[in-house]
Amino acid sequence: GIYTRDYRRLEVDGWAPDRLAELLESHDLGLAEIEALRGWGDPAVAGTDDYLEQEATVWRIADRFESRYVQAIGPYAGSIDDAGQAFGALCDRAAEHGLVVGLEFLPFTNIVDASDALSIVEAAARPNGGVCLDIWHHERGAADLELLRAVPGELITGVQVSDGPAIPVLDSYYDDCLRTRLPPGQGDFDVAGFVEVVQGSGTTAPWGVEVCNQAAWATDGIEHAQACADGLRAFLQT
């Protein structure tokens, strides 16, 4: 996966798209996931040059790398129905580039939990739209497995797994989630419960790790990545 802002920087530096494509091919990897569109749900933002460039970047990536998925986050303006209409329109634009759109709930936006995200996705009623389940925002937010259990498997578009301490390390939610995540099995989260509920939905969506940890990246990113992969596989195989 790649973040749109990082991709634009790679374009400016001459790395994208061709050198990035060569690097991925040399490791037999694809660029499957794109993050994250924010502003689609607010008419005052969705028409701005900055937001339109976000979308244009996503479409460039998808067309070049045949990506599967783009993630969308809040906030939205107006009612749930308004958000559903805006999300549906985003899904329609994404469909022109072969993309599935996953709506991720974030406790610091007004799409607070899985119930909020599901309401918007159901209001949109698009075949390429669904809910992204990220354990970090589940645990740091409602921490209610019943909200996850209510999401039909066919509406789960992606699953992101990490772990973390029971008590946040940093005061800022945003900073904490980008700096202090741990590989699955190395923290206090109920990873086993989360995995059991999501597997029980019957979803065929891809599972992935999203373990943002500034200290680990600054030392040995390879070791960190291996620990994340090993940790997720251990839970999926139990």
C-alpha positions, 0 to 999 in steps of 0.5 A, spaced: 500 500 500 501 507 499 499 513 501 497 519 496 502 524 499 508 519 499 506 517 491 506 525 489 513 526 493 515 520 489 513 523 482 516 529 484 523 525 485 522 521 479 521 515 482 514 514 480 511 511 476 516 507 472 522 506 478 517 504 483 514 499 478 521 496 477 522 495 484 515 492 486 516 487 480 523 485 482 520 483 489 514 480 485 510 485 489 503 489 487 501 495 489 494 493 492 492 499 496 491 506 496 490 511 502 486 515 504 481 519 501 479 525 506 474 530 504 469 526 499 463 527 504 463 535 505 461 539 499 465 545 501 472 540 501 470 535 495 470 541 490 477 544 492 483 543 488 487 539 494 481 534 494 481 533 487 488 532 486 488 527 491 483 523 487 487 524 481 493 521 484 489 515 486 486 514 479 493 515 476 496 509 481 490 505 480 491 505 472 498 504 472 499 499 478 492 495 477 490 497 484 484 493 488 482 498 493 482 505 496 480 507 503 476 513 505 475 516 511 471 522 514 469 526 516 462 528 512 457 534 512 450 533 513 446 527 515 447 519 514 443 520 507 448 525 505 454 521 507 451 515 503 450 519 497 457 522 497 460 515 498 456 512 493 458 518 488 465 516 490 464 509 489 462 510 482 468 514 480 472 509 483 469 503 479 471 507 473 478 505 475 476 498 477 477 500 485 473 497 491 472 503 496 473 501 504 470 506 509 474 506 515 471 508 522 476 513 526 474 515 533 476 522 532 472 523 526 464 523 526 464 516 523 466 514 530 465 506 529 463 500 525 456 502 526 457 509 523 461 506 517 456 501 516 450 506 516 453 510 510 455 504 506 448 501 506 445 508 504 450 508 498 448 501 496 454 500 491 457 494 489 464 496 490 463 500 497 464 497 504 467 497 511 474 497 513 475 494 519 482 496 523 483 493 530 486 499 532 480 504 531 476 498 534 480 498 540 481 505 541 474 507 540 467 503 542 471 496 543 465 493 542 465 486 538 458 486 537 458 492 532 463 488 528 459 482 528 453 486 525 457 488 519 456 483 514 462 479 511 460 481 504 461 488 506 467 488 509 472 490 504 479 490 508 481 488 515 487 491 518 491 488 524 496 491 529 496 491 537 498 496 542 498 497 550 491 498 553 493 505 555 495 510 550 502 512 550 501 519 547 496 524 549 494 525 541 490 520 538 492 521 532 500 521 534 499 515 538 496 511 532 501 513 527 507 512 532 506 506 537 502 500 534 505 493 536 506 487 532 500 482 533 501 479 539 506 484 543 500 488 546 494 488 550 489 488 545 484 482 544 486 480 537 484 473 538 477 476 539 477 481 533 480 475 529 474 470 531 469 475 529 471 477 523 473 470 520 466 468 523 463 473 518 465 469 512 468 475 509 473 474 503 476 480 504 484 481 504 487 481 511 493 486 512 498 489 517 498 496 519 503 497 525 505 504 525 511 505 529 516 510 528 521 507 533 521 501 529 522 504 522 528 508 525 532 502 527 530 495 523 524 496 518 525 489 516 525 486 523 519 490 524 515 487 518 517 480 519 514 481 526 508 484 524 507 478 518 509 473 523 504 475 528 498 476 524 499 469 521 499 466 528 492 469 529 489 467 523 492 460 524 489 458 531 
